[in-house]
Amino acid sequence: MYGPYGQASVALQALGEAVMAGSFAGYDRGQLLTAKAAGPFAFISHFIGLLVWGYGVFWWFFAILTICYTLHTQPGGWKQSWFTMSVWSVVFPWGTFTNAAVEFGRLMDSPAFDVFSTALLLLLVLVWVIIQLLTLKGIVTGRVSGLDHGWRKRYDDRRPAIIKEA
């Protein structure tokens, strides 16, 4: 849920930067898209991008909290959970969310955003490495390919015997 907010925030930041770079000045027609409107338009774009990113902070925290709560309260706890390829769905939204934080750090020259985006990036790399290792382990054991009993077990050996009627 937090990934689209990160993407929208980056898009709004890019729009604000494009406006400040003179894209309105080149067009300069009508009442809205004029050179005079570039400053306020860029400010509004950056401000809405910041609001959208802030809303994404809530959903990022909620997603982390939900995952931890679910893994902790399930029967058997963390040890009874198993890896599936759907775990990779955490990486892309986290990356777009982190990218928005990096861009805000650059745009606002903010040490707070620099520190937070660095923490997000380090956590993202850690999550990526862990998921990568679990994926490789799943490939070697055959579990991510649906081979719950390993690669050496043939399909015919796993199929239940059919009783023939006489």
Secondary structure, DSSP 8 states (H G I E B T S, - for coil): -HHHHHHHHHHHHHHHHHIIIIIHHHH-BTTTBSSTTHHHHHHHHHHHHHHHHHHHHHHHHHHHHHHHHHHHHSTTGGGG----GGGGGGHHHHHHHHHHHHHHHHHHT-HHHHHHHHHHHHHHHHHHHHHHHHHHHHHHHTGGGT-TT-SSS-HHHHS-------
